[in-house]
């Protein structure tokens, strides 16, 4: 068998070429050769030869002929080829719809059709392999079944190896074409947007958190998008701590941010600190003063704000360069009494319609020791001065940041122009907003300080640690953020959106267990039940055997929830889940409270004919005490208006506890395990119990709009 691949196009053709190559590898025809050439990426010319005889010369016939020569299955091939045509989009919102379908299809399958690689696997994998969006999708593990299948095929030399060979060929052909034409072609992958001047392999993004609090879900979106575009363009991501305000920052927050990013699967190519550039920023500020582009101002703060608001000139704006230099380099730098009265302002345009250009403050004194530089500095650059400078110095090509900074873009550009620094492109994307949720670190700190929550990892908090503790999966978070994309449209999302995304991730892998509320719990005596406890093993998940088995105890005395027992009638047939049918013979009550139920088993009964399928537990010492905890939002108003004081909209009660009994398997669980209690929903184990303390489980919302707590 001889193989000849001639490729003269960019990445999109890898899809079709890999189809041919992978199918061709399986053929046993030693005299078959394949020649693939492309006039351009939109007009492929394909030729299949057997010896000196040309067999096929167009895409479909070549592929079909190769599949016919091979031994692989062609079951449902036309259906999957049609499906694969929808996977070429780089718009993740469209792609995610199809990936969800594929992920669901692969939930309990190793391959798309049958039990080994088929032509359908080749067709779908080839198209996905050519889509540049898939790099970040696979890294995020947003679709665990697709990732498993995709990576398995990629590790096979017939798939991944052939693509690697083709990529090398493409590089060589591009070099030759570039030399011949004198033109350098660039990659233009996009994801809802087309990053200006983005060149494959040269894009550098950055995520610059301030170490003054824990990462919240808004920060997570920014981090994931910056990582996404760095990967999409085969570039680099810088994680930079914007540590220019020692009054708010500390090592605890810095370390927690790195831990949370690692948890999200985000690792920067470099980790840097704005404080690394204090000396350079100081020199650049001096340069601005010398060029008459900055001045020192000791105008009282309130007056300065009023003048900026009204577009009035500061009395200090016309200070001489010499006076400004003296104040900045001697008084402010040394934190003297005179220096503390002053700040350094950029001299832009105090009458500008864009108020961010009205001579913004770019340096101010602060005598608080810095957590990295100690007392070396007594003054620090502001965010608006620091960020464009460090972006430029570090080689950032594209600054992706939330749309709230849009008015400052002109200021950002002015700083770079005034300092004669390299241009950086800005892309604004909408910040993520959720109803009844505060994202301000200052306000979140208020809840911590006042004791309304335990800490920054409280499950009512929108921090990464908070939502993770509530039961959000990393895959669910990634999937949600990528699905939202870098759109500029500002919307106020309901939390149901993200929790519904999370449910798709956890449902196939959450073991099923039983919990029975213990308030007025009812004993159900089965007169013909086992007289001694019998332990049998049952699947933890009826649709996912990989999760293993659990112990189920069968006994003549079981317990039911009061609400279930109260709905029963004497003579009624019901189904005991994971056991079989039973018939109620007698119900005893005290007032409206059911005290006990007597019945007998009817295991030959048809569960399809019963209206009640009830969860139950054997009434033995093996049952486990549980505390099931649910939560409401911290504030009552969907969206606070400007001028609203959030303290006026606090939810009176946000934590709800239900005491229950659980099955004996819970004793084998560890903190962080996610399960489903049958007929109750999804839960995450937050604390291990013992004989005196219950096991604490937090409810995981499933995306359904259920009003659990009264008016919202």
N, C-alpha and C positions, 0 to 999 in steps of 0.2 A: 504494500500500500504506500503510495507516495502522496504527500500533501504539499500544496503550494498555496500560500496565502499572500496576495498582494493587496495592500490596503492603502487607500489614499483619501482618507476622510477623518473627521473628528469623532469624538466619543459616541455619538448616536449610532454609528454603524456597528459598534461592538455588539449590539443586541443581535442583529441578524447574523453577523459573522460567527458569533458564539453558537447560535442555533446550528448553523451548518457544521461548524467544527465539532461540536459535541456529538451530533448525530453521526457525523462521518467517522469519528473515532471508533464507533461501535460496529461499523461494517467490516465484514471479513474479506471484502473484495480487494485483493492486493494490487490490482491494476487500475484502480479508480483514483483519479486525482481531481482536486478541486482548485479552481482558479477564481478568486474573488477580486474584482477591481472596481474602483469607483471613480467616475468622472468628477463628481463632487458629492457632497454629503446628501444631496437631494435626488441624485440620479445614479443609483448603484447599477453596475453591470456585472452580472454573475454568470459564471460558466462552469459546468460540471463535465469532466471528461472521463472516459474509460478507455485507456490506451490512447489511440489516436482518434477515437470517435467521440464527438461532442454529444452528450446525452441531454443536457438541459441548459438553457441560457437565461432563464428568468427566475426571480426570487422564489415564487411559490413552487414551481416545478422542481427547482433544485432541492429545496427543503423536502418536498414530498417524496422525491426520488431517493434521497439519502435515508429518509425514514423507512422507506420500503426496503432498502438494502440492509438495514440494520435489524436487530432482533428485538428492539424495544417496542412496547405496547403503544398502539395508536388509539386506544379507547378514549372516546369523548374528545379527541384532538381538536376538531373544528371548534367545539365549544370553548376550549381553553385558549386557542389562538385568538378567537374573538375577544375573550376576556383580557388577554395580554395587550391588546391594542389600546386598552384604557389605562395601562400602566406607564405610558410614555410621558404623561404630564409631569411638569416640575412644580405645579401648583399643589401644595400639600393638602389643601382642603379637598381637592378633587381626588388626589391619590389616596388619601386616608380612607375614603369611602370604599375604594376597591381593596385596600389592604385589610380593612376590617373583615370584608367578605372572605378573603383568602385566609386570614388568621383563623376565622371561625371554621372554615373548611378543613384546615390542618390541625384543628384542636385535638383530634384523636387519630390522626393519620401521620405516617412518616413521609409519605409521598402524595402527590396530587391524585394519582390514579393507581390503584393496586398497591403492591408491596415492594416494588423496586422502581428505579428510575424509568420514566416513560417519556414519550415524545412531548407530553403535556408539561412535564417538569422542565424539559429543555426550552420549550417555547416561553413559558412564564419567567423562568430564571434568567434567560438571556435578555429579555426586555428590562427586567429589574436591574440587572447588572450594568446596563447601559445608562440607567437613570442616575444622575449625580446626586439626587436627593437621598437615595438609598443609603449612602454612607452614614449620614447622621441618624437615619431611621434605625439602622442596625445597631449603631453605638448606643442609642437611647434605649434599646430593648422595648420600645413601645408596643411592638407586636411580637410577643415571645414565640409564638408558633412559627410565624414567618421567619423570624431570625434563626430559629433552630434549623429549619429546613434550608434556608438560604446559605447559612454558613457551612452546613454539611456538604452541600453541592460545591460550594466555593473551595472547600478543602480537597475536592476530587480533581486530580490533574486534568481530567477530561473537560472540566469546566473552568475552574480558576486558573489552572496552568495554561490552558489555551488562550484565555483572555490576556494573561500576562505576556504570552508570546506575541499576541496581536498588538498589544499596547506598545511593545518595543518596536514592532514594525512600523506602527503609526508615527512614533517619535522620529524614526529615521526618515520616513517619507516627508514629514513636516519640515525637518531640517533641510532636506534636499529641495523641497518646494520653496522654502523661505529663501534659500541661497539663490535659487533661480529667479525668483520674482523680486527679491530685495525687500519683501514685505514681511512684517512680523505679525502673525495672526494671534489673536487672544481668545481665551475661553469666555463665553458669555452665559454661563449658567445663571439662572435666576429663580427666585422663590417669591412669587408675587411681585417682586421688584427687580430692577436691573441696576445693580450697584455701579455708580459712575466710575469709569476707568478701571474697573475690576479686572485684574489679570490673573489667570490661573497660576497658583504657586506663589503669588506675590501679595495677596491680601493679608493684612494684619488688623485684627479687631482687638478690642480691649473691654474688660469688665472692671470698672473702678469703684468698688464699694468703699464707703467710709466706715472704719472700724468703730462705730458708735452704737451698734446694736446688732441684733441677730438678723440673718437674712429672712425676708418675708417673701411671699409668693410673687410680688412685683419684681423684686430683685432676681428671683429664680427665672422669670421670663426673660429679663435682660441678659442674664448669664447664659441661658440656653440658646437664645437667638444669636448672641455673639459667637458662641461655640459652633452653632449650626453653620453660620456663614464662613467661619474660618475653615471648617471641614469641607464645606461645599466647594470652596475655591482652592482646596489643598494648601491653605495658608497657615497662619499662626494666631493663637489667642494669648493675649497678655492679661494676667490677673494683677491688677495694681491697687494697692491700698491707698486711698486718698486721705492720707493722715496729716492734714494741715490744720486741725483744730484740737489741740491737746486737752481742752476743757471737756470734751465729750468722748475721747477715744481711750481705749485701753487694750492690753494684750488679750484679755478674755474674749472680747468681741472679735478681735483679729483671728484668734485660733478657732473660734466657733464658725466663722465664715469659711475658713479653709476646710473644716470638717464637713460642713453642710455642702460645699461644692463637691467634695470628694464623694459624699453620699449621693449626689445627683449625677455622678459619673463625669464631672467636669474637671479636667486637669489642664491648667495653662501650660503653654510652652515656656513661659517665663512668669515668675512671681516677682513683682517690683513694688516699690513704695515711692510715693510722691516725695517723701522726706529724703530720698536718695538724691534729689535734684535741688535741694534748698540752696546750695551755693550757686548753681547755675541760674536759678530763678532770681536770686538776689542780684547777680550781675546783670541780668536782663532788665530788672527794674531800674537799676542805676542807669542803664543805657537809655531807657525811656525818659528818665529825668534829664539826662544830658542832651537829648534830642528835643526837649521841650514838650514831651508827650505825656508827662505825669507831674503831679504836684502834691505837696503835703498840705493837709487840711486839718485844722483843729476846731472847726465849727462844731458846736454841740450837736449831738446825735439827732435830737428831735428837730432842730432847726435845719440840719442837713437833709433830713428826710422831706421836710416841708418844701425846701428849695428845689429838690429833685422833682417832687410831685408837681410843683408849679412851673418848672422849667426856668428857675432863676440862677443867675451866676453866683458862685461862691466868692466871698471877699478874698479868699486865699488863692484864687485861680491864677492870678498874675504875679505870684511870688517869683523871684528870680531863680534861675537854675542853681546858682551858688547857694542860696538859702535852702532850697529844697534838698540839695545834696547833703548839706550839713545836718539838717533835721533827720533825713532818712538814714544816712550812714553813721551818724554819731548818736543822736538822741533816740530814735526809734530802735535802731539795732541794739543799743545797750539797755533799752527799757527804762530810760530815765523818766523823771516826773514830766518833763517836757515831751519826751517821746510818747508817753502813754496818752497824752492829750491828742496826738496826731494820728492820722491814717494817710496812706498814699492812694491817690485817686488818678485814674487814667483820664487824660484830657482829650475827650472825644467831642461831644456836642451836647451841651447842657439843655438845649432847646429841642432835641430830637423827638420826633413823634414816638419812636421806639424808646421807651423810658429806660431800657437796659443800657442804652448808649449815653445816658446823662451822667457822664463822669463817674463810672462805678468805682467803688473801693476795691483796690487790688492788693493792699497789704494792711495789716493791723497788728497792734502789739498784744501779746498775751504772755504773762509771766508764769503760767502753769507749766511745770516741767513736761516735756514731750516723752512719750513712752519708749521712743527709740533714740532720740538725740539728747535727751536730758535737758540741761539748761544752756546748751550751746547757743540756742536762738531765743530771742525775746520778742520776735515778730514773725508772722507767718503769712504766706500768700493766701488769698481767697480762692475758692473753687474756680471762679470765672477766669482768674489769671493763671492758675496752676494747670488746669486741665488741657487747654489748647497747647500750651508750651510742652508739657510732658508727652502729650499725644504725638506732637511733631518730633520731639527728640527721640522717642522710643521707636519711631518708624511706623506708627499706626497709619493705615491708609484709609480706614473707614470707621468713623465714630458713630456707633449705633446707640441712640439714647432716646428716652421717652419724650413725647411730644410737648410736655410741659416746659421743656427747654427751648422750644422753637423761637421764642422772642429773643433768646440769648444767642442764636446762631450768628446774627450780625456782629455781636460783640466778640464771639469766638473768632470769627474771620478777621475782625479788626486787630485783635491781639497778634495773630500770626503775621498779618501784613505789616503792622507797626514795628514788629521785631525782626522782620525779614526772615521768617522761618518757613519751612516747607508746608505746603497746603495739605490739609486733611479734609476728606469728604465727610459730610454729616448725613445720616439718615435718621429721621424721626419716626418712631413707632408709638402706637397708643399704649399708655400704661394700662395695666390690668386693674379693673375696678370691680368689686363685688358688693352686692347689696348688704346693708347692715354691717359693714366691715370698715374698720379703720386701719390704714396702712402707715400713718405717721408714727415714726419711731418715738417721738416725744409723747404722743398720746398713748401708745402701747406701754411705754415706761410708766406712765401715770397709773395704769391698771395694775402693773406689778408693784409699784410703790404703795398703792392704797390697799393692796391685798385682795383685789377682786379676782385675781388669778394667782396660781402658784408661782409661775416664772414665765420666761420667754418661750418655753416649750409647752405651755398650756394648750390643750386640744381646742380651746376656743380662740386661740390666736392664729392669725394668718401667716405666721412664720413657717419656714420650711420644717423646723422641728415640731411645731404645733400640728400642722396638717399631717406630718408623718406619724406623730403620736396618735392622732385621731384615726389613722388607718390608711392614709393616702400612700399608694405605691409610687416608687420612683418612675416606673413605666407610665403610670397614669398621669403623673405630673408632666413628664416629657411630652406625652401624647397630646395632652391638653394645650400646652404652650405652642407646640409645633402646629397644631390645628388652628390656633388663633393667628399664628404667623406675624409678620412685621407690618400689619395693616396700620394705617393712620386713623382709622375710625374708632372713636371713643365710645364705648358702651359700658353700661353698668350690668354686669353679669350676675345671674343667680347662681348660688353655689351648687345647685342641682346639676349644672352643666359639667363641672369638673368631677363631681362625685359619680355621675353617670358614666363618664369616661373611665373612672377608676374601677367601677363595677365590672366592666368588660375584661379588665385585667385580672381581678381577684376571683371572679365567680368560677372559672374553670379549675382553679387551684386551691380553693378554700375547702378544707375538710368539713363534712357535715356532722354536727353534734346536737345534743339535746339539752335544753334548759327548761325547767318548770318553775314558774313563779311560786314562791312559798307562802304568800299571803292567803290564808284560808285554804291551803292546799288540801286536796281531797284524796282519801285512800280508796282505791278501786280494788275490791277483793274478787278474784277470779276463782270460783269454787273448784274448777278443774285445772287450774294452773299448776306449774311445777311446785312441789312442796318444799324443795330446796333450791336455792339459786342455781341456775344453769347459765354458763358463760359460752357464748358463741361469737365468732368473728364475722364481722360484716364489713363491706367496703366503706371507706371514709367518704367516698364520692362515687355515686353510682355511674357517673359518666367518665370518670378518670381513675382507672385502676392503678395508675402509677403512684397514687397517694397512699396506697397500702390499705391495711385493715384496722378496725377498731373493735374493742370488746363491747358486747351488748349483753346485759344480764336479764334473763327471763325468770320471773318469779310470780307466785300466786297473788302477792300483794304489790300493787304498783300505785303511783301517785299521778294525779291529773291536776291541771290548773282549775281554780274555782270557776272561771268564765266558761271553760270547756264543759265541766261537770254540770253547771247550771243550765246549759243548753240541751242536755240529754233528757230523754223521756223513757219511762219504763216500757220494755218491749222493743226498744229501738236497736237496730244493728248498726254498729260503727266499725271503723277500721283503726286498729292500733298500728301506727307506722312501724315498719320493719318487723312486724310480728304477724298480723293477720286480723281477721274480723272477730268481734265479740258481740254478745247480746246482753243488753242491760235488763236485769231482772228486778232490782229494787234500788230506790233512791231515798236516802234519809236526809231530812233537812231540819234546821233550827231556824225558824223564821224564813228569811230569804236566802240563808246560807246553806249550801250543800255540805253535809258532814261526811257522808260516805256513800259509796255506790257498790252494789253487788251484781255480778254477772257471770257469764260463762263464755269460754272460747268457742268460736265457730270458724276454725281455720280453713274449712272448705268453702266458706262464704266468698261471694264475689265482691272484691273491693270496689269494682266499678259501679256497683249498685248502692253504695253507701254515700250519704251526703257529708258525713263528718269523718275526717282523717286526723287523728289526734296524736300529738306527741305525748310521751309518758316516760317514766323512770321506775325501775324496780325500787321498792321501798326497802332498801338494805343500807347498811352502814357505809357502803362504797360511794354513795352519792356525795357530791362535793358542794360546799357552800359557795355561792357566787354573789357578786355585787355588780349588777349591770348598770352602767352609767351612760346617760344621754345628756346632750348639751343643747342649749339655745344660743342665739347670737348675743353678743354683749350689748348691742344698742338696738333700739326699737324702730328707728327710721331707716328706710331703704337707702336714701341718699341725703346726707346733710347739706343744707344750703349754706351759702356764704353768710357768715354772721351767726350761724347756729353754734351753740355751745354743746359739745357732745355730752357733757355731764348732765344736761337736761333730758337726755334720751337713753338713759341706762336701763337695761332690762332688769326688772327686780329680781328674778330668779333665773339662773342660767344653767344650773346643774341639777340633774334628777337621778335618783338612785332607786333601783328595783332589786329587792332581795330574791334570790332564786336558788334552786338546786341544779347541779349539772351532772353529766355522766362521769364515770370514773376515769375516762381517758384524759380528762383535763389535767390530772396530776402529772402527766408526762409532758405537758406543754412548757414552753419557755416564753419569756416576755418578748412581745413583738409578733407572736404567732397570730395569723389572721384566720378566722374560721367563720362558718355560718351556723348559727343556732336555727334548727328547722322551725319554720313558721315565724321566726322573729327577725331575721336579718343577719347582717355581717357584723362581726365584732373583732376587736384586737385586744389581746391579753396585755394589760398594763402593769399588773403586779401579781406576783405569786402568793398564794394563800397558804395557810396551815390549819391546824385544828382550831385555832382561835380566830384567825382572820380569813375572810373570804377571798377567793380569786377575783380580781377586779378586771372587768372587761369594759372597754369603751365601744359604744355603738359606732359603726361606720355608715354614714349616709349612703344610700344607693341611688340617689338622683331622682327619687320620686317626691312629688310635692305633697308631703303629709304634714298637716298642722298638728303637732304633738303637744303644743304648749299653750294653746289659746290664741287670741288675736295677735296678729303680727303687724 
